Amino acid sequence: MRIEIRNGRLVDPAQGVDRIGSLFVGDGVIEGFVERPRSFEADRVIDATGCVVSPGFVDLAARLREPGLEHKATLESELAAAAAGGVTSLACPPDTDPPLDEPGLVQMLKHRARQIGIAHVYPVGALTVGLKGTTLTEMGELTEAGCVAFSQADEPVNDTLMLQRALQYAGTFGHRVWLRPQDPFLAQGGIAHDGEVATRLGLPGIPVAAETLALAKLFGLVRSTGVGVHLCRLSSAAGVEMVRAAKGEGLPITCDVDVHHLHLCDIDIGWFDARANLMPPLRSTRDREALQRGVQDGTIDAICSDHAPVDEDGKQVPFGEAAPGASALELLLPLTLQWAAALQISLGDALARITTKPASILGLEVPSLATGMPADVCVFDPTQPWTVRAEALRSQGKNTPFLGLEVVGRMRATLLGGHVVHES
């Protein structure tokens, strides 16, 4: 099918383009950008007047809960949520049940995703068998099966020698290891930021030092091995400063922040609101502001959703017993727009944090609206307000700290390979 997306605001961070025009799609690729190709006849026209047309978003952390955790979500429900949020490519962390430590599991996940066909899924393989931190996985076989990187998700590797060997082994395949910087001993038993709010509520805290000590160790290993590391979900002002210094030193590191930490802080826990139980924990207002500026100046490379759907049974319990996580695929766009508006960042620069930057980290072809590129495209109204309600979310997980709040930015259509996979 040939589709003309007519009269939209074409914003392409890869080309540095922001202009009004039409996009012409056919045979799964972009056949024309602004200029109508000769003999192009559209089978369908999508009127994008007043809307933004951009490359589909790339999310570095979206838990799909398959295999093994279908009571929380299914592949069908979460890929539908991705399409509704304009996310056309996503990385899936390895903390499924069982973890993604066997080629057969990775192949099954990719096969299921291809069958559903509404988003590209890029599995991140387990760094160690069972995510137990004791035995390295067969990274070569997992790479052949389709893994694009290796990670421990939220599980630690306590043995520093094992971590060093893991970096060296991953380096032989040209992969960066993705790690969330948190010292497991300092964080042990903690569920909230170690500050005034946690003290007042009587919640065991996780100090900022848990992040900074882990970063110091990782930077030392990067220096000694020369293998790059991607830092997942930075959470503190001190961590941002350390990453800034390490990048200034020339270390091969990248990092991301989840969209919740750009807007929320530990005060948003309120009176034990389990929807705000996230990992890493929401930290102070100073940390939140430092994270916002870190994304602005490029210290933090990308924004991710850290989508982690949780069933009602996992949240309708006391804060300390609640499962951490929140659904966020459908909120990635409006919350990114809100961050950009607060810091007066251009739309193109904002979209780069959820398109070109994460694609580069994943090692994918940088998404673009250029002629000949795959037609993974989204169309959204950047000014339309909507209220975040459970019934409005496609994700099976209805828990988010933003329930009941009004956000701005609504997806109108998402195309994957030239096919409309979401429309509203």
Backbone torsions as a table, in degrees:
resi	resn	phi	psi	omega
1	MET	NA	136.9	175.3
2	ARG	-99.2	129.8	-175.3
3	ILE	-125.2	132.7	171.2
4	GLU	-105.9	121.0	173.5
5	ILE	-96.6	105.3	-162.5
6	ARG	-98.6	134.4	165.5
7	ASN	61.6	39.1	177.5
8	GLY	-99.3	171.4	173.0
9	ARG	-88.5	103.5	-175.9
10	LEU	-81.7	112.7	-179.7
11	VAL	-118.4	113.4	-176.7
12	ASP	-126.9	98.5	-179.7
13	PRO	-58.8	-32.3	-178.0
14	ALA	-64.7	-36.6	-179.7
15	GLN	-96.3	-8.1	-175.9
16	GLY	68.4	33.9	-174.7
17	VAL	-108.0	138.6	173.6
18	ASP	-148.9	99.1	-175.5
19	ARG	-155.6	163.1	177.3
20	ILE	-85.1	137.9	178.7
21	GLY	172.9	-169.7	-179.6
22	SER	-117.6	155.4	177.9
23	LEU	-120.5	137.6	-174.7
24	PHE	-118.7	122.0	-172.4
25	VAL	-120.5	134.6	175.8
26	GLY	-161.5	145.9	178.6
27	ASP	54.9	35.4	174.5
28	GLY	80.9	0.0	-178.8
29	VAL	-130.4	168.2	176.0
30	ILE	-84.1	117.2	-176.6
31	GLU	-92.5	-20.8	-179.7
32	GLY	-158.5	142.2	179.4
33	PHE	-121.8	108.0	-176.9
34	VAL	75.2	-56.6	-177.7
35	GLU	-83.8	126.8	178.4
36	ARG	-68.4	126.3	177.8
37	PRO	-63.6	149.8	178.6
38	ARG	-60.7	135.1	178.8
39	SER	66.3	15.5	177.8
40	PHE	-76.0	122.9	175.8
41	GLU	-125.0	118.4	-174.9
42	ALA	-76.8	135.4	170.7
43	ASP	-81.5	-21.4	-179.9
44	ARG	-152.0	144.4	176.9
45	VAL	-118.2	128.8	172.6
46	ILE	-105.8	117.5	-179.4
47	ASP	-79.7	112.4	-177.8
48	ALA	-106.2	21.1	178.7
49	THR	-57.5	128.0	-178.5
50	GLY	80.0	0.1	-178.4
51	CYS	-112.0	162.1	175.1
52	VAL	-98.3	136.7	174.3
53	VAL	-114.2	121.8	-176.2
54	SER	-140.9	167.0	170.6
55	PRO	-59.8	151.1	176.3
56	GLY	-60.4	151.2	-175.7
57	PHE	-78.9	154.1	179.1
58	VAL	-120.0	120.9	-175.5
59	ASP	-110.2	126.7	-176.1
60	LEU	-83.9	-7.3	-178.7
61	ALA	-155.4	99.4	177.3
62	ALA	-137.3	108.3	178.6
63	ARG	-78.1	124.0	-177.3
64	LEU	-99.3	-8.2	173.1
65	ARG	68.7	4.1	171.9
66	GLU	-115.4	140.7	3.4
67	PRO	-84.9	157.8	164.1
68	GLY	96.2	-18.5	-175.4
69	LEU	-122.5	40.4	-175.4
70	GLU	-66.3	-15.5	175.4
71	HIS	-69.5	-19.4	176.6
72	LYS	-91.5	-37.4	-178.6
73	ALA	-173.4	163.0	175.9
74	THR	-121.4	164.1	179.7
75	LEU	-62.1	-38.8	180.0
76	GLU	-62.2	-46.6	-176.5
77	SER	-67.1	-40.2	-174.8
78	GLU	-78.9	-31.8	174.8
79	LEU	-71.8	-31.1	172.8
80	ALA	-64.3	-39.4	176.4
81	ALA	-64.2	-39.6	178.0
82	ALA	-60.6	-47.5	-179.9
83	ALA	-62.8	-39.1	179.1
84	ALA	-66.7	-23.3	177.8
85	GLY	-96.4	3.8	-179.9
86	GLY	80.4	9.7	-179.5
87	VAL	-86.9	114.4	-178.9
88	THR	-102.3	-16.2	177.1
89	SER	-138.0	136.2	180.0
90	LEU	-146.8	149.0	175.0
91	ALA	-97.6	133.6	-178.0
92	CYS	-106.8	115.5	178.7
93	PRO	-61.7	161.1	-171.8
94	PRO	-86.9	4.4	-174.2
95	ASP	-86.7	55.5	171.3
96	THR	-89.0	-169.7	-179.5
97	ASP	-135.2	99.3	5.2
98	PRO	-76.7	164.8	178.8
99	PRO	-63.4	161.0	-179.4
100	LEU	-78.8	70.9	-178.9
101	ASP	-116.4	4.7	179.1
102	GLU	-126.1	138.6	-179.6
103	PRO	-56.0	-36.9	-178.5
104	GLY	-61.6	-38.2	178.8
105	LEU	-66.5	-40.9	179.7
106	VAL	-65.9	-44.0	179.7
107	GLN	-63.3	-40.0	178.7
108	MET	-63.2	-43.1	179.6
109	LEU	-62.1	-45.3	-179.6
110	LYS	-66.6	-38.1	178.9
111	HIS	-64.0	-45.3	178.5
112	ARG	-61.0	-42.1	-179.7
113	ALA	-64.6	-40.0	178.3
114	ARG	-65.0	-38.1	178.6
115	GLN	-62.6	-42.2	179.4
116	ILE	-69.3	-45.0	166.9
117	GLY	71.2	31.7	178.7
118	ILE	-121.8	4.2	173.0
119	ALA	-166.4	148.5	174.9
120	HIS	-81.4	129.1	-179.8
121	VAL	-112.0	127.1	179.7
122	TYR	-117.5	102.0	-177.8
123	PRO	-68.7	139.0	170.2
124	VAL	-100.5	117.0	-174.6
125	GLY	-75.7	157.2	176.7
126	ALA	-69.1	134.6	178.5
127	LEU	-71.9	-38.8	179.7
128	THR	-125.8	155.4	-177.9
129	VAL	-61.0	126.2	179.6
130	GLY	66.0	11.7	-175.5
131	LEU	56.7	27.4	-176.7
132	LYS	-88.1	-11.0	175.3
133	GLY	78.0	17.8	-176.4
134	THR	-118.1	-30.5	-177.2
135	THR	-132.5	128.8	-179.7
136	LEU	-69.6	144.8	175.0
137	THR	-77.6	168.1	175.7
138	GLU	-81.2	85.1	-172.7
139	MET	-64.3	-32.1	178.5
140	GLY	-62.5	-45.8	179.5
141	GLU	-67.4	-38.2	178.8
142	LEU	-67.3	-35.4	176.2
143	THR	-63.1	-44.8	178.5
144	GLU	-63.0	-31.9	180.0
145	ALA	-74.9	-17.5	176.1
146	GLY	127.5	5.6	178.4
147	CYS	-72.3	139.5	-177.5
148	VAL	-104.8	-10.9	179.9
149	ALA	-166.0	177.6	-179.7
150	PHE	-134.3	141.3	-171.8
151	SER	-151.1	163.6	171.5
152	GLN	-104.3	6.9	-172.5
153	ALA	53.3	-121.7	-179.9
154	ASP	-100.3	7.9	-178.8
155	GLU	-91.8	141.2	-176.8
156	PRO	-86.6	161.9	164.3
157	VAL	-113.5	102.2	-174.3
158	ASN	-73.7	-28.5	-177.3
159	ASP	-84.4	111.6	-177.6
160	THR	-63.9	-36.1	177.6
161	LEU	-63.9	-40.2	177.5
162	MET	-63.2	-40.5	179.5
163	LEU	-65.1	-40.5	177.7
164	GLN	-61.3	-44.2	179.3
165	ARG	-65.4	-36.6	178.1
166	ALA	-62.5	-42.6	177.9
167	LEU	-62.7	-44.9	-178.5
168	GLN	-63.1	-42.9	-178.7
169	TYR	-66.2	-44.8	178.6
170	ALA	-62.4	-35.5	179.8
171	GLY	-61.7	-28.8	179.2
172	THR	-67.4	-21.1	178.0
173	PHE	-100.7	5.3	179.5
174	GLY	74.4	18.5	-178.0
175	HIS	-99.9	147.6	166.9
176	ARG	-90.5	145.5	174.3
177	VAL	-88.1	135.4	179.2
178	TRP	-100.8	120.9	-176.9
179	LEU	-135.1	140.7	172.3
180	ARG	-92.4	119.4	-174.3
181	PRO	-75.9	102.6	176.1
182	GLN	-154.6	120.8	176.9
183	ASP	-69.9	120.5	-172.7
184	PRO	-68.8	-24.6	-177.7
185	PHE	-80.0	-42.0	176.5
186	LEU	-69.2	-28.6	-178.4
187	ALA	-89.2	-8.4	-172.4
188	GLN	-55.2	124.5	177.9
189	GLY	80.2	-5.6	-177.6
190	GLY	-82.4	149.9	179.1
191	ILE	-135.6	-4.5	-179.1
192	ALA	-146.4	165.4	177.0
193	HIS	-61.9	134.6	-178.5
194	ASP	-76.1	87.2	-178.3
195	GLY	-153.1	-163.1	-174.9
196	GLU	-63.1	-38.6	-177.5
197	VAL	-64.7	-47.0	179.4
198	ALA	-61.7	-38.7	178.7
199	THR	-64.1	-45.1	-179.2
200	ARG	-63.7	-37.3	-177.6
201	LEU	-87.7	-7.2	-179.2
202	GLY	72.7	29.5	-179.4
203	LEU	-96.8	135.5	176.5
204	PRO	-63.3	134.2	-171.4
205	GLY	-100.3	158.0	171.6
206	ILE	-114.8	111.7	-176.0
207	PRO	-73.5	157.8	174.9
208	VAL	-58.9	-30.9	179.1
209	ALA	-58.1	-26.8	177.1
210	ALA	-61.5	-34.1	177.3
211	GLU	-79.8	-44.9	-174.4
212	THR	-69.3	-36.9	177.8
213	LEU	-66.4	-40.2	177.4
214	ALA	-64.0	-40.3	177.7
215	LEU	-63.0	-43.0	179.8
216	ALA	-59.4	-42.7	179.3
217	LYS	-65.7	-43.7	-179.4
218	LEU	-64.1	-40.7	179.6
219	PHE	-64.8	-36.0	175.8
220	GLY	-63.1	-41.3	178.9
221	LEU	-68.8	-37.2	177.0
222	VAL	-63.4	-41.4	178.3
223	ARG	-62.3	-41.7	-174.8
224	SER	-78.1	-29.9	-177.1
225	THR	-100.2	-24.4	-175.3
226	GLY	74.2	6.7	-179.0
227	VAL	-91.5	134.2	-178.4
228	GLY	-73.5	152.1	179.0
229	VAL	-130.7	139.6	170.6
230	HIS	-103.8	125.2	-178.0
231	LEU	-93.7	121.8	-174.9
232	CYS	-96.4	129.1	170.3
233	ARG	59.9	62.5	172.0
234	LEU	-61.0	146.7	-173.6
235	SER	-135.2	-5.2	-171.4
236	SER	-133.4	156.0	175.6
237	ALA	-62.7	-41.2	179.4
238	ALA	-64.3	-36.8	177.3
239	GLY	-65.4	-40.3	178.1
240	VAL	-60.2	-44.4	-179.9
241	GLU	-62.6	-39.9	179.7
242	MET	-66.3	-41.0	178.3
243	VAL	-65.9	-40.2	178.5
244	ARG	-59.8	-44.1	179.2
245	ALA	-66.9	-40.1	-179.2
246	ALA	-66.1	-39.2	176.7
247	LYS	-67.0	-37.4	176.5
248	GLY	-62.4	-29.4	177.4
249	GLU	-76.0	-16.5	179.7
250	GLY	95.9	13.3	179.6
251	LEU	-68.3	141.9	-178.7
252	PRO	-79.1	76.9	-179.1
253	ILE	-129.1	150.4	170.1
254	THR	-131.4	166.5	178.2
255	CYS	-156.3	161.5	176.9
256	ASP	-133.5	170.3	173.6
257	VAL	-136.2	144.9	177.1
258	ASP	-83.2	153.5	-170.8
259	VAL	-66.0	-24.6	178.2
260	HIS	-62.9	-41.8	-174.5
261	HIS	-72.2	-10.3	174.7
262	LEU	-82.2	-13.7	-174.4
263	HIS	-124.8	-26.2	-173.3
264	LEU	-112.0	161.3	175.1
265	CYS	-142.8	-178.9	-174.1
266	ASP	-63.4	-23.3	177.2
267	ILE	-60.5	-28.8	-177.2
268	ASP	-71.8	-6.2	171.2
269	ILE	-62.9	-27.3	179.7
270	GLY	59.0	-131.2	175.2
271	TRP	-101.8	75.1	173.6
272	PHE	64.0	43.7	177.2
273	ASP	-75.2	106.8	-175.9
274	ALA	-64.4	-20.0	177.5
275	ARG	-65.8	-21.7	178.6
276	ALA	-95.4	11.9	174.2
277	ASN	-82.4	100.1	-176.9
278	LEU	-124.9	162.5	177.5
279	MET	-137.4	117.3	6.2
280	PRO	-66.1	160.7	-176.1
281	PRO	-70.3	154.7	171.8
282	LEU	-64.7	130.4	-175.3
283	ARG	-106.1	-158.4	-171.4
284	SER	-76.0	169.0	176.6
285	THR	-62.3	-35.8	177.6
286	ARG	-62.2	-42.2	177.8
287	ASP	-63.8	-43.2	179.7
288	ARG	-59.3	-45.0	-179.5
289	GLU	-65.2	-37.3	178.4
290	ALA	-66.7	-37.1	177.0
291	LEU	-65.6	-41.9	177.7
292	GLN	-58.9	-45.8	-180.0
293	ARG	-69.9	-32.9	179.2
294	GLY	-63.3	-37.4	175.3
295	VAL	-70.2	-39.4	-178.7
296	GLN	-60.2	-44.5	-175.3
297	ASP	-91.5	2.5	175.3
298	GLY	89.0	-0.9	174.3
299	THR	-59.1	-43.5	172.8
300	ILE	-96.5	123.8	-169.7
301	ASP	-77.4	-37.9	-169.6
302	ALA	-145.6	157.8	173.4
303	ILE	-107.5	134.6	176.7
304	CYS	-124.5	167.6	179.3
305	SER	-83.7	-29.3	-169.5
306	ASP	49.9	44.1	-178.4
307	HIS	-61.0	122.4	-179.1
308	ALA	-144.5	81.9	-177.9
309	PRO	-62.6	135.6	179.8
310	VAL	-125.6	136.6	178.9
311	ASP	-74.1	166.4	-176.3
312	GLU	-60.5	-37.2	-179.9
313	ASP	-62.7	-26.4	-179.8
314	GLY	-79.8	-14.3	-177.8
315	LYS	-114.9	-25.6	-177.8
316	GLN	-83.5	54.2	-180.0
317	VAL	-143.1	168.7	176.2
318	PRO	-55.3	150.9	-174.1
319	PHE	-49.8	-45.8	-176.2
320	GLY	-67.7	-19.6	-179.6
321	GLU	-100.9	-7.3	-175.7
322	ALA	-71.6	146.6	174.3
323	ALA	-73.4	129.6	178.6
324	PRO	-70.6	149.9	176.3
325	GLY	129.7	161.7	179.9
326	ALA	-155.7	152.3	174.6
327	SER	-79.7	134.5	-173.4
328	ALA	-148.5	-2.4	-178.5
329	LEU	-56.3	-40.8	-176.5
330	GLU	-81.3	-6.3	179.7
331	LEU	-106.4	-4.0	-177.1
332	LEU	-58.5	-45.6	-179.4
333	LEU	-65.6	-58.4	-175.7
334	PRO	-61.6	-33.9	-179.6
335	LEU	-75.0	-31.1	173.4
336	THR	-68.1	-41.5	177.2
337	LEU	-63.0	-38.2	179.5
338	GLN	-66.0	-40.8	176.0
339	TRP	-61.2	-45.2	-177.8
340	ALA	-64.5	-41.0	-179.7
341	ALA	-64.5	-39.3	-178.4
342	ALA	-65.4	-33.0	-177.6
343	LEU	-103.6	7.4	179.2
344	GLN	55.6	49.1	179.1
345	ILE	-98.8	139.7	-177.7
346	SER	-64.6	155.9	-179.0
347	LEU	-61.4	-40.7	179.7
348	GLY	-62.0	-43.2	178.6
349	ASP	-66.1	-37.5	178.6
350	ALA	-65.0	-45.8	-178.7
351	LEU	-67.4	-26.7	177.1
352	ALA	-60.3	-30.7	-178.5
353	ARG	-71.5	-16.0	178.8
354	ILE	-122.9	14.3	175.8
355	THR	-132.2	-82.1	-173.0
356	THR	-67.1	-41.0	-176.6
357	LYS	-64.9	-52.8	178.9
358	PRO	-65.5	-32.1	177.4
359	ALA	-62.1	-40.4	178.0
360	SER	-63.9	-39.6	178.7
361	ILE	-64.0	-38.4	179.2
362	LEU	-75.7	-12.8	-177.0
363	GLY	79.6	22.4	179.6
364	LEU	-91.2	162.2	170.6
365	GLU	-61.3	132.0	-176.3
366	VAL	-64.1	123.8	-178.3
367	PRO	-65.9	142.9	-175.9
368	SER	-157.2	160.2	174.5
369	LEU	-93.2	10.3	-177.1
370	ALA	-67.3	150.8	178.3
371	THR	-57.2	133.2	179.3
372	GLY	94.4	-11.0	-180.0
373	MET	-80.5	154.5	176.3
374	PRO	-56.3	140.4	-175.7
375	ALA	-86.2	63.5	170.9
376	ASP	-98.5	102.3	-165.5
377	VAL	-137.7	147.6	171.2
378	CYS	-128.5	151.2	179.4
379	VAL	-124.8	121.3	-178.1
380	PHE	-140.4	153.7	176.4
381	ASP	-94.2	110.3	-174.7
382	PRO	-75.7	-5.4	-175.8
383	THR	-115.0	-5.5	-175.5
384	GLN	-79.6	122.8	176.2
385	PRO	-82.7	149.8	172.5
386	TRP	-152.6	153.3	-177.5
387	THR	-98.0	131.5	-179.3
388	VAL	-75.8	106.8	178.0
389	ARG	-124.4	151.5	-177.7
390	ALA	-56.0	-42.5	-177.1
391	GLU	-71.3	-14.5	179.7
392	ALA	-86.7	-11.4	-176.1
393	LEU	-92.5	132.7	176.3
394	ARG	-76.1	-27.9	-179.7
395	SER	-59.4	144.5	176.0
396	GLN	-68.1	-27.7	175.1
397	GLY	-84.5	119.8	-175.2
398	LYS	-101.1	6.4	-175.6
399	ASN	-92.4	124.8	175.0
400	THR	-154.8	144.7	176.7
401	PRO	-63.6	-12.6	-175.7
402	PHE	-96.5	6.8	178.3
403	LEU	-56.0	131.9	178.4
404	GLY	87.5	-7.2	-178.7
405	LEU	-96.1	152.7	177.5
406	GLU	-92.3	132.1	175.7
407	VAL	-123.8	167.4	-177.5
408	VAL	-124.7	131.3	-179.3
409	GLY	121.2	107.5	-173.6
410	ARG	-125.8	130.8	179.2
411	MET	-73.2	131.5	177.8
412	ARG	-99.2	-41.2	-179.6
413	ALA	-156.5	146.7	175.1
414	THR	-129.6	130.8	178.2
415	LEU	-114.5	136.4	174.3
416	LEU	-125.0	118.0	-178.1
417	GLY	57.6	33.6	177.1
418	GLY	83.9	-1.2	178.2
419	HIS	-104.5	137.4	178.1
420	VAL	-75.6	116.5	-178.5
421	VAL	-108.1	-9.0	174.1
422	HIS	-153.3	141.2	176.9
423	GLU	-152.8	138.9	178.2
424	SER	-139.3	NA	NA
